[in-house]
Amino acid sequence: MDLVGTLEVLVRVVETGSFSAVARERGLTQAAVARQISQLEQHFGVRLFHRTTRKLSLTDDGQMLLGLARPVLEGVEGIEAALGRQSASPIGLVRVGINVTAGRFLAERLPSLLAEHPGLKVELVLADRFGDMIEDRLDMALRVGEITDASLVTRPAGTVALLAVAAPSYIERFGRPSTPAGLAVHTCIIHDVGPGSDVWTFVTPQGPQGFQVSGGLLANDARAVHGAARAGYGIARLSPLEAFDDLRSGELVRVLSNFQSPGIPINLVYSSRRHLAPRTRLVLDFTLDQVRHVQAMVAASDATRDS
């Protein structure tokens, strides 16, 4: 029996909640996965799972083995990394928690990574609010805002500042505001995320300052705001990840580019309780590179404008 490989199967069964999910990840039959768990039970002489028709739950012995297995697997990964023996082509499924805006951005870029690694699968779990990563069976997540959960390992990706944008057709009809105060006479598309959504904050020489905006369209989904901006209805504030491709193509243009919004931290995170498989590290590093590339391009554009 491959003890390390079978322990990996145990961890993934717990994380996915089923034998069938692990079977799909690894290209095995459900019976083969169940057989590996049975081998573990025979090897240690204990029962690992309570099995019912609805769900699997660990026994006390299973909980103990799981707690001991994770550090072992992390140690094995460290040895492989140190000796340069990690798989050149990771296989299996990586579940990524990501907000809707960034999810579209990443979905348009992942095909290049998947083409290089045919055995790799990525599931984007889209949500603007995240719960517990273990309960949600996430291998990693992209999160915007401060991270306060001490159980998460954080890979900082810099900060993201919302960009004021509009379609060229809107600018042709109504012109551009020259200062944030000028937004008062423009139609603004408001992303409704709660109280104060119609107050847009910009960094001025006097410090961060809020400006009241108004318009006939509010939406609680960034995709709707984005679509209305592209249609030429008004001025919107979008994440660089949402606006980048349209800015590059000319579908949208920057407004008030001399006035930045306050930066918000953006991080890639994974649970400190979870073994970080090579496939997860690959997707994490790829996502980090893509986010940093957009940030660099926006910064270069701002530097060119200011020079």
C-alpha positions, 0 to 999 in steps of 0.5 A: 500500500502507498501509505502517503498516497492513501493518506492524501485520499483520506484528506480529500475524502474529508474535504470533498465530503464524498468518495465520488468527488475524489474518484472524479478528481483522480480518474478512479472508480468510486470503488477504488477510492473506497478500497483505499480507505478500507486499506487504511482501516485495515492497516491501522486496525480502526474504523475511520468513517461512520457511513450513512446513506446521506453523508460520511462523518469521521470517527474519533479515530478518523479525526485523530488520523486526519490531524496526524496525516496533514503535517505528514503530507505537508512534510512530504511536499516540503521534501519534494519541493526541496529536492525539485521532484514535484510533478511537472504536470499536476493533476486533479481538481482545485476549488477556488473561492472568488468574488463574481467580478474577479471570477470573470477576469480569472475565467478568461485567463485560466484556459492558457494554464489548463492547456499547459496542464491537461490533467488539471481542473479548476472549479470557480466557486463564485460568491461575494461573501465567503464562509469557512473555507473548510466547510465550503471545501475550498482549496484557495480563495481570492479575497478583497479587504482585510483578512482577520481570520488567523487560520488562513495563510495569506499571499498578499497581491497588493491593493486594488483601487476602484476606477471611474470609467465610462463608455466613449459614447457617454463622454462624447455626449456629456463630456468628462468631469474635471474633479470629483465634485463634477460628478454631481452633474453627471449620471452615475451607475451605482453599485449598491453594496449597502448604506453609503453606496452613492458616496464615492470616495477619492483621495484629494490633496486634503485627504480622502473625501466622499462625493455624493453621486446619483443616477437612475440605475442601481444594481447589487451586482458588479456585472450589471453596473459594468454592462450599463457602463459599456452601454453608455448610460453613465459613469461607473466605478469598477475594479481594475480586474473588471475593467482592464480588458475593456480599457485596453480595447477602448470599450471603456475609458478612464474618468478622473484618472488624476484622482484615485480611490483609496486602495483595498487589500487583495489577498490569495488565501488558503487554510493553514489546516489544509495540505497545499497540493502542488496543483493548488500552488500552481493555480495560486501562483498563476492567479497571483501573476495575473492580478499583479500583471493588471496592477502593473499595467494600470500603474504604468498607464497612470505613470504615463499620464502623469509624465 
